Amino acid sequence: MEAPAASQQPHRSAGRLTFTQRYLTDRHAHAHASIRRPSSYAYETASAAFLTYFMSLSGPLMDRIDLRIEVPAVTAADLILPPPAEGSAEVARRVAAARDIQLARYAAAGMPQVRTNAEAPSSLLETIAQPDAHGQKLLREAAETMHLTARGYHRVLRVARTLADLDGAETIGRLHLAEALSYRALADDLRRAA
């Protein structure tokens, strides 16, 4: 974990620090890391506790979380499965290539201080994350169905642009948007279940 990303150096006399949203969200998640989806034998009690906690999170806070993924417990059957086709080294190479693409994109746009899609301003995002026609249709339908806020809409575009970069694709396709939208759906499903 990096040091606190404060907007100013901490001084005893200052009496006040301002932390970035990324730092606060990360700390909030780590503070509640023990709350997880339950195993089958304790499902009812733990599930109720999980939903109670989840529902206590504000909409604006949840809107700032790009990837909402359920990570189930590993079973013995999972351990017997063959290893994945793509190993860690291959994934690391794809991530490094995507980072290089992003660095070059923002340097060409005259923003060398921006290194990743997550850091790109929304005004530039509209240009660099323009989906193809099929993707645009899916995004329009999903925005209405999922009631995406402006922030949520831009978060989906950022994730979709990153997924396209990982695939080495110039444009954002329907599959990239579908995957990005699926990462937001978990929270909507849980809120409906509560």
Disulfide bonds with the S-S distance in Angstrom:
none
